[in-house]
């Protein structure tokens, strides 16, 4: 048995030596570039830059923010609309507008948008939504006791 182990070890070493002797050497180096993706910046300044005007932050969670711009707050009566932004490629990008008293879920009838808020470029419906976990944190109405069976969120203890 001892002889067999020595024989296997010798054959293995000989095989490795012959492989390395017959292989060509490549002295070039390959540099790998790793692009760091910036984490979402929920600061008022970053969100205002994305919105293109001063705003009040309604909420920010994960890579989503729900805001009401000052131009809207200064001109609305009940101020029901909240604009949704997603952090992509290091910037806040407009995704749509929703009624803050409705749930934030797919097929909720929320209007899609793109560009800057001032451009008012509407699309048919909001096509991208935050994950359930983020929507529960981002959207207070999703945590109202009457909505938790629909949204899957934990109820807001203050409601």
VEXPAMI-786128 format. One record per residue (C-alpha): residue in one letter; x, y, z. Coordinates in steps of 0.001 Angstrom, whole numbers, plus 500000, padded with zeros to 6 digits. Each point is the difference from the previous one (the first is absolute). Last residue first. Layout:
BEGIN
AXYZ
...
//
This chain:
BEGIN
X447113553376513296
X503153500596502085
X501028496331499882
X500089500147496181
X498766496605498875
X502545497580498555
X499928500016496222
X498455497269497842
X498437502637497732
X496428498690499760
X499637498605503531
X501891503048501278
X497612502538498439
X497303500505502675
X502649500129502730
X501900502803498215
X503502498770499141
X499733500440496204
X498727503525500692
X503401500890501517
X501859499428496695
X503777499750500138
X500459497340502675
X497344497622498676
X501011500822496416
X503613499086500856
X499008496568501335
X497554499382497150
X502684500806497431
X499720503409498385
X497838500341496915
X500752500257496302
X497398500421497284
X498187503096501271
X497227500360497504
X499347501696496680
X503037502227499677
X500081503648501003
X502608502589499075
X499237502955502276
X503219501855499073
X500104501717503430
X500365496603501723
X503106499208498016
X500189497051497661
X497540497122500323
X496528499381501333
X497688497070500725
X496540500569501477
X498822497800502861
X496902497912499327
X500742497565502803
X500776497167497592
X503338499526501741
X499976501186503605
X500326503262501902
X496729500158501884
X497775503050499726
X500060503077502254
X503304501240498555
X498510500113496518
X502735498985497590
X502473501586497583
X502615498340497860
X503544498788499351
X502153503121500334
X503718499237500226
X502212500760503001
X503683499710499072
X503010497682500381
X499140497701497096
X496523499375501390
X498364501203503226
X496246499808499452
X497562502868500296
X496312499984500792
X497900503156500055
X497282500505502606
X496597501413499171
X497345500574502676
X500766503641500784
X496500500865501246
X499825503533498630
X503039500126497747
X502041503026498876
X502808500444502521
X500358496258500565
X500387499508496253
X502783502560499531
X501605498708503217
X500453496547498477
X498336497077501788
X502232496961500311
X500092496206500093
X503505498576499794
X501191496565498868
X503398498254500083
X499518498568503469
X497627502295501836
X499274503724499742
X496916501834501230
X497940503131499428
X503014502147499379
X498973503600499550
X501159501489496765
X502039502705498346
X500322499574496237
X501602497757497366
X498659496784501485
X503353498237499781
X501900502994501403
X497332500416502683
X500493496342500973
X503744500427500301
X499680503206502076
X497325498538502313
X502266497063500782
X498748496547499093
X503125499126498019
X499575496482498672
X503267498069500144
X502468500710497225
X500857497056497828
X503717499357500052
X501364499031496635
X502421497133500236
X502775500094497459
X501963496847499515
X503494500419498707
X501425497135498022
X503700499514500048
X502144498806497168
X502779497564500839
X498411497031498322
X502209496934500268
X499427497159497659
X499204496608501403
X502284497054499305
X502127500286503106
X497026500632502242
X498221496957498748
X503133497847500233
X500572501048503601
X496393499385500961
X500066496542498490
X503300499133501688
X498642501174503338
X496852497900499568
X501965496924498854
X502320500298503016
X497083500434502433
X498190496992498524
X503198497882500235
X500655501115503579
X496438499141500970
X500250496591498283
X503269499233501797
X498373500723503357
X497124497670499146
//
